[in-house]
Amino acid sequence: MSEKKYLDVFLKEEDLMAREMFHGFVEKEIMPVRHLVDDDNDFMIVNRILQGLTNLGVQKAAFPLEYGGGGAASIVSAAIMHEELARGDSGIATSATVTTWAFLPAIIAGNKAVLDHFAPMFCGDALKLGCFAITEPGGTHGGGGCDIENPSLQGRKIRTVARLEGDEWVINGQKAWGSNAGVADAYCIVCTTDPDLGDEGIALMYVPSPCEGLSFGKFENKAGMQGDKNCMMFLEDVRVPKGFRAAGPGADAQLMHNNVIAARILTGALAVGNAQGAFETVLKYAGERIVADKPIRQHSICAGMLADMAIGIETARNYCLAAAYMYDHTETYGPPVSDFMLSRASIAKTYAADVAVMVTNKAMELMGSYGYVRDYHVEKYWRDCKIIQLWEGGAQLGRFDVCRGYYECNL
Ligand SMILES: Cc1cc2nc3c(=O)[nH]c(=O)nc-3n(C[C@H](O)[C@H](O)[C@H](O)COP(=O)(O)OP(=O)(O)OC[C@H]3O[C@@H](n4cnc5c(N)ncnc54)[C@H](O)[C@@H]3O)c2cc1C
């Protein structure tokens, strides 16, 4: 593999070393078993891989150094890891990285109560998982995933309510779909103290699991992404200490929007990795399989399809890294939570997800029936990547958010 695929300006030496490490891990630990992940109902395979990533330091990477974490703060570095892991399995990559996402608000806020309680466990050697729960089932008021992510709606659609009683928050509500739901050891639950307060009411609450009042539905039966578990979460009078709110009124809204922006960049990188994996598979196959007396890829109509895939992957990768670089360089591009950054992150995510869907589709076409069977990997890339278009605000809110960076939107 050539490192020429990255612009020097984006990457530091340690990023290239980490990339080599994750690439090697994927080749050794994921590639040989990725076709078994869909049937891994007892999580034996997935948990073994996740434990391997914990051993590499993924779980503790973003926790502060004083808690034994890695003190990592670069989204560019995180994007490289997301791409490499997703080249193997984007569901496992999601499960492994969502833990950091769940703790990012507390880490940014420097919340001592949360970090004192959770960091020792998450910076240890054993596999622990976190979940960041924004999405709700929705109802006649709206309030699905997009309505809560939509900054214009200012948290007014959230129906999971946190009420302060003495020194404790009491939380009631329902969350849907969160990655690692039902298997996580800690949940960051997006609540409101009062929907009428708008952004001031948004409250990010840390809930350990198990916890009295916290229960789960059955695991969702999805088309793909089986390496990541999802289910309904029910909160009935769940009590957590007062200090387990991430930051406070106003600040929690900023932290939630920051998480959405960071996740759009990083799930863009996830889509790139998925597309890269499918591309490598089809490139090899199309070089070996003969149709009409020559390899598939020597037919110009097929070469054109491979070229479109390469164009998509290269441009998506570079734009995801460009957006990550902007996020990291606040001195030039301003604060991470801004219409500008939301717009650039949404370009990265919507474009990369569309590329992954296009690439996996075309790869399957070029492989004929072999693209459709599990042995050849492409059908799994195809099933796994579709959700990247749909999550994190979906393709439509994503495009709406792109426009916010260019004009005042009254859509
Ligand atoms: C595998 C998987 C992992 C997930 N992980 C997580 C997680 O870790 N945490 C979490 O909180 N959630 C998670 N989700 C949920 C996911 O992020 C949401 O489903 C997603 O944000 C969309 O929300 P929704 O399904 O409620 O759709 P809706 O909000 O009902 O949207 C439906 C449609 O309306 C469009 N739309 C929405 N708003 C607008 C608008 N203003 N203008 C025009 N069109 C609009 C959308 O783009 C979409 O096409 C996950 C889901 C899956 C399947």
The ligand as an SDF file (V2000), in Angstrom:
LIG
                    3D

 53 58  0  0  0  0  0  0  0  0999 V2000
  -26.6060    1.2440   12.6570 C   0  0  0  0  0  0  0  0  0  0  0  0
  -27.1360    2.5140   13.2590 C   0  0  0  0  0  0  0  0  0  0  0  0
  -26.3720    3.1930   14.1840 C   0  0  0  0  0  0  0  0  0  0  0  0
  -26.8690    4.3570   14.7890 C   0  0  0  0  0  0  0  0  0  0  0  0
  -26.1400    4.9610   15.7770 N   0  0  0  0  0  0  0  0  0  0  0  0
  -26.6880    5.9890   16.4780 C   0  0  0  0  0  0  0  0  0  0  0  0
  -26.0280    6.5410   17.6410 C   0  0  0  0  0  0  0  0  0  0  0  0
  -24.9350    6.1030   18.0000 O   0  0  0  0  0  0  0  0  0  0  0  0
  -26.6590    7.5170   18.3240 N   0  0  0  0  0  0  0  0  0  0  0  0
  -27.8670    8.0000   17.9650 C   0  0  0  0  0  0  0  0  0  0  0  0
  -28.3840    8.8760   18.6460 O   0  0  0  0  0  0  0  0  0  0  0  0
  -28.5080    7.5320   16.8630 N   0  0  0  0  0  0  0  0  0  0  0  0
  -27.9550    6.5370   16.1290 C   0  0  0  0  0  0  0  0  0  0  0  0
  -28.6010    6.0250   15.0250 N   0  0  0  0  0  0  0  0  0  0  0  0
  -29.8500    6.6570   14.5860 C   0  0  0  0  0  0  0  0  0  0  0  0
  -29.6410    7.5680   13.3780 C   0  0  0  0  0  0  0  0  0  0  0  0
  -28.6540    8.5180   13.5950 O   0  0  0  0  0  0  0  0  0  0  0  0
  -30.9840    8.2150   13.0420 C   0  0  0  0  0  0  0  0  0  0  0  0
  -31.8530    7.1710   12.6410 O   0  0  0  0  0  0  0  0  0  0  0  0
  -30.8480    9.2630   11.9490 C   0  0  0  0  0  0  0  0  0  0  0  0
  -30.2650   10.4300   12.4650 O   0  0  0  0  0  0  0  0  0  0  0  0
  -32.1740    9.6260   11.2850 C   0  0  0  0  0  0  0  0  0  0  0  0
  -33.1570    9.7940   12.2400 O   0  0  0  0  0  0  0  0  0  0  0  0
  -34.5700    9.0900   12.0160 P   0  0  0  0  0  0  0  0  0  0  0  0
  -34.3250    7.6580   11.6730 O   0  0  0  0  0  0  0  0  0  0  0  0
  -35.3900    9.3740   13.2320 O   0  0  0  0  0  0  0  0  0  0  0  0
  -35.1470    9.7750   10.7420 O   0  0  0  0  0  0  0  0  0  0  0  0
  -36.0480   11.1010   10.6700 P   0  0  0  0  0  0  0  0  0  0  0  0
  -35.4940   12.1130   11.5840 O   0  0  0  0  0  0  0  0  0  0  0  0
  -37.4660   10.6930   10.8640 O   0  0  0  0  0  0  0  0  0  0  0  0
  -35.8160   11.5490    9.1630 O   0  0  0  0  0  0  0  0  0  0  0  0
  -36.4860   10.8850    8.0790 C   0  0  0  0  0  0  0  0  0  0  0  0
  -36.1860   11.5730    6.7570 C   0  0  0  0  0  0  0  0  0  0  0  0
  -36.5040   12.9750    6.8390 O   0  0  0  0  0  0  0  0  0  0  0  0
  -35.3870   13.7340    6.3700 C   0  0  0  0  0  0  0  0  0  0  0  0
  -35.3370   15.0100    7.0960 N   0  0  0  0  0  0  0  0  0  0  0  0
  -35.1100   15.1740    8.4000 C   0  0  0  0  0  0  0  0  0  0  0  0
  -35.1140   16.4720    8.7250 N   0  0  0  0  0  0  0  0  0  0  0  0
  -35.3520   17.1500    7.5910 C   0  0  0  0  0  0  0  0  0  0  0  0
  -35.4830   18.5420    7.2640 C   0  0  0  0  0  0  0  0  0  0  0  0
  -35.3630   19.4680    8.2060 N   0  0  0  0  0  0  0  0  0  0  0  0
  -35.7440   18.8720    5.9760 N   0  0  0  0  0  0  0  0  0  0  0  0
  -35.8770   17.8990    5.0280 C   0  0  0  0  0  0  0  0  0  0  0  0
  -35.7620   16.5810    5.2750 N   0  0  0  0  0  0  0  0  0  0  0  0
  -35.4930   16.2170    6.5430 C   0  0  0  0  0  0  0  0  0  0  0  0
  -34.1940   12.8630    6.6990 C   0  0  0  0  0  0  0  0  0  0  0  0
  -33.0300   13.2120    5.9500 O   0  0  0  0  0  0  0  0  0  0  0  0
  -34.7370   11.4930    6.3270 C   0  0  0  0  0  0  0  0  0  0  0  0
  -34.6700   11.3190    4.9330 O   0  0  0  0  0  0  0  0  0  0  0  0
  -28.1250    4.8770   14.4090 C   0  0  0  0  0  0  0  0  0  0  0  0
  -28.8870    4.1980   13.4490 C   0  0  0  0  0  0  0  0  0  0  0  0
  -28.4170    3.0170   12.9040 C   0  0  0  0  0  0  0  0  0  0  0  0
  -29.3000    2.2700   11.9340 C   0  0  0  0  0  0  0  0  0  0  0  0
  1  2  1  0
  2  3  1  0
  2 52  2  0
  3  4  2  0
  4  5  1  0
  4 50  1  0
  5  6  2  0
  6  7  1  0
  6 13  1  0
  7  8  2  0
  7  9  1  0
  9 10  1  0
 10 11  2  0
 10 12  1  0
 12 13  2  0
 13 14  1  0
 14 15  1  0
 14 50  1  0
 15 16  1  0
 16 17  1  0
 16 18  1  0
 18 19  1  0
 18 20  1  0
 20 21  1  0
 20 22  1  0
 22 23  1  0
 23 24  1  0
 24 25  2  0
 24 26  1  0
 24 27  1  0
 27 28  1  0
 28 29  2  0
 28 30  1  0
 28 31  1  0
 31 32  1  0
 32 33  1  0
 33 34  1  0
 33 48  1  0
 34 35  1  0
 35 36  1  0
 35 46  1  0
 36 37  1  0
 36 45  1  0
 37 38  2  0
 38 39  1  0
 39 40  1  0
 39 45  2  0
 40 41  1  0
 40 42  2  0
 42 43  1  0
 43 44  2  0
 44 45  1  0
 46 47  1  0
 46 48  1  0
 48 49  1  0
 50 51  2  0
 51 52  1  0
 52 53  1  0
M  END
$$$$
